[in-house]
Amino acid sequence: MGTRGSNAWLLLEREERDLRVAVTGAGGFIGRRLCERLREEGHVLRLLTRHVERDARGGDEVAFWDATQPPAPSLLEGCDALVSLAGEPVAQRWTREVKERIRDSRVRGTAGLVEAMRGGGTVRTLVCASAVGYYGDAGERVLTEESPPGDDFLAQVCVAWEAEAQRAEALGARVVRLRFGVVLHPEGGVLHKVLPLFRAGVGGRLGSGRQVMSWVHREDVVSLVLFALGQLVLSGPVNATAPHPVTNAHFTHALAERLGRPALVPVPALALRLTLGEAAGAVLSSQRVLPQAATRAGFSFRFPHLEEALRHLLA
Ligand SMILES: NC(=O)c1ccc[n+]([C@@H]2O[C@H](COP(=O)([O-])OP(=O)(O)OC[C@H]3O[C@@H](n4cnc5c(N)ncnc54)[C@H](OP(=O)(O)O)[C@@H]3O)[C@@H](O)[C@H]2O)c1
């Protein structure tokens, strides 16, 4: 192998093996599993957290960071990569204050992190969370990374969030914006919320059930973050959704069938709007998203079909 080949190989080895990776949102539903996988792969972690004492117990490096405050200039010094997952939970009633927190924790938080990247000078890769909410309520339309954004509240947040992340490109960093679909695992997210109802036999479709749900198994989403860290050619928006999205009615039927329970109690759209207010829009909106960029880059999903994913998740 010539010198160029050896260098390329060494670079890949370094990218894949012994990175110092800073992570925000490490204590969350996706972050917890991501950190386990990063440790298993031998990377050194620096958790950026509001709960330094709580998060220092695991033996990782820990630094105080609150998305709504300017970061310490040394926050990212010595780090090779940053994975940013932090954000105020979206699944709650959206008061004016909650909407501000949903937006600020992502948009201001990411802006601060990019400033810290400028100061620290060592981070070469930023993998930043975003969401399929970027596309707004798109009905049956097939969405790829090239599709235009929507214009509802969540879409506007995602657009602004991604724009802040993209600023890191001017620093010479590679930026991957992962547009997560509905992440499935019983430990958190949607499945954690609906499982007790379905187990009790009082689950049902939401609204008409015709809205398309772009779901993804948590293990695949975490693998995709690791893939994004290691694939030097991957950058820009990347949909983190399984290749076979389903309607909410299909999801309801598949989940009930797997649990051997009936799903006879649909939740009318009006009831959702009364309970969740504006946030009901997020539950009722439809996005048929395809993971075009990930698939083209050679990523293969372990759980491309919902039925296999549920079988694994509920085994
Ligand atoms: N789960 C999904 O289905 C899904 C779908 C689409 C997009 N996403 C996006 O993916 C990201 C991770 O999702 P998740 O489900 O793992 O979220 P999660 O369980 O709600 O965790 C959110 C994390 O963000 C941190 N955080 C919130 N506000 C913060 C602030 N002001 N400063 C510092 N940290 C803050 C939390 O820290 P504490 O531990 O201190 O509370 C927590 O670790 C989120 O940005 C979410 O919008 C998730």
The ligand as a Tripos MOL2 file, in Angstrom:
@<TRIPOS>MOLECULE
LIG
   48    52     1     0     0
SMALL
NO_CHARGES

@<TRIPOS>ATOM
      1 N1        -36.9440   10.4220   20.8180 N.am      1 LIG1
      2 C1        -37.4740   10.6900   19.6160 C.2       1 LIG1
      3 O1        -38.3630    9.9530   19.1170 O.2       1 LIG1
      4 C2        -36.9710   11.8750   18.8150 C.ar      1 LIG1
      5 C3        -37.5590   12.1390   17.5730 C.ar      1 LIG1
      6 C4        -37.1200   13.2330   16.8310 C.ar      1 LIG1
      7 C5        -36.1100   14.0390   17.3440 C.ar      1 LIG1
      8 N2        -35.5630   13.7760   18.5520 N.ar      1 LIG1
      9 C6        -34.5350   14.6890   19.0610 C.3       1 LIG1
     10 O2        -33.4040   13.9800   19.4800 O.3       1 LIG1
     11 C7        -32.8410   14.5750   20.6440 C.3       1 LIG1
     12 C8        -32.6870   13.5160   21.7240 C.3       1 LIG1
     13 O3        -33.9610   12.9370   21.9640 O.3       1 LIG1
     14 P1        -34.2870   12.1080   23.2900 P.3       1 LIG1
     15 O4        -35.5570   11.3940   23.0250 O.co2     1 LIG1
     16 O5        -33.0800   11.3570   23.7300 O.co2     1 LIG1
     17 O6        -34.5910   13.3150   24.3080 O.3       1 LIG1
     18 P2        -34.7670   13.2870   25.9080 P.3       1 LIG1
     19 O7        -34.8300   11.9020   26.4430 O.co2     1 LIG1
     20 O8        -35.8930   14.2240   26.2190 O.co2     1 LIG1
     21 O9        -33.3880   13.9250   26.4070 O.3       1 LIG1
     22 C9        -33.1180   15.2640   26.1730 C.3       1 LIG1
     23 C10       -31.7630   15.5930   26.7330 C.3       1 LIG1
     24 O10       -31.5400   16.9960   26.5240 O.3       1 LIG1
     25 C11       -31.0260   17.5650   27.7060 C.3       1 LIG1
     26 N3        -31.4530   18.9520   27.8360 N.ar      1 LIG1
     27 C12       -32.6970   19.4530   27.7200 C.ar      1 LIG1
     28 N4        -32.6640   20.7870   27.9150 N.ar      1 LIG1
     29 C13       -31.3650   21.1260   28.1620 C.ar      1 LIG1
     30 C14       -30.6930   22.3290   28.4670 C.ar      1 LIG1
     31 N5        -31.3380   23.4950   28.5610 N.pl3     1 LIG1
     32 N6        -29.3450   22.2950   28.6540 N.ar      1 LIG1
     33 C15       -28.6760   21.1230   28.5860 C.ar      1 LIG1
     34 N7        -29.2460   19.9530   28.3210 N.ar      1 LIG1
     35 C16       -30.5790   19.9520   28.1140 C.ar      1 LIG1
     36 C17       -31.6120   16.7170   28.8270 C.3       1 LIG1
     37 O11       -30.7310   16.8640   29.9040 O.3       1 LIG1
     38 P3        -31.0870   16.4840   31.4150 P.3       1 LIG1
     39 O12       -30.6140   15.0600   31.5250 O.co2     1 LIG1
     40 O13       -30.2800   17.4660   32.1390 O.co2     1 LIG1
     41 O14       -32.5660   16.6690   31.5790 O.co2     1 LIG1
     42 C18       -31.6190   15.3150   28.2350 C.3       1 LIG1
     43 O15       -30.3760   14.6920   28.4590 O.3       1 LIG1
     44 C19       -33.7850   15.7040   21.0560 C.3       1 LIG1
     45 O16       -33.2410   16.9260   20.6520 O.3       1 LIG1
     46 C20       -35.0570   15.4070   20.2980 C.3       1 LIG1
     47 O17       -35.7700   16.5770   19.9030 O.3       1 LIG1
     48 C21       -35.9650   12.7230   19.3020 C.ar      1 LIG1
@<TRIPOS>BOND
     1     1     2 1
     2     2     3 2
     3     2     4 1
     4     4     5 ar
     5     4    48 ar
     6     5     6 ar
     7     6     7 ar
     8     7     8 ar
     9     8     9 1
    10     8    48 ar
    11     9    10 1
    12     9    46 1
    13    10    11 1
    14    11    12 1
    15    11    44 1
    16    12    13 1
    17    13    14 1
    18    14    15 2
    19    14    16 1
    20    14    17 1
    21    17    18 1
    22    18    19 2
    23    18    20 1
    24    18    21 1
    25    21    22 1
    26    22    23 1
    27    23    24 1
    28    23    42 1
    29    24    25 1
    30    25    26 1
    31    25    36 1
    32    26    27 ar
    33    26    35 ar
    34    27    28 ar
    35    28    29 ar
    36    29    30 ar
    37    29    35 ar
    38    30    31 1
    39    30    32 ar
    40    32    33 ar
    41    33    34 ar
    42    34    35 ar
    43    36    37 1
    44    36    42 1
    45    37    38 1
    46    38    39 2
    47    38    40 1
    48    38    41 1
    49    42    43 1
    50    44    45 1
    51    44    46 1
    52    46    47 1
@<TRIPOS>SUBSTRUCTURE
     1 LIG1         1 GROUP 0 **** ****
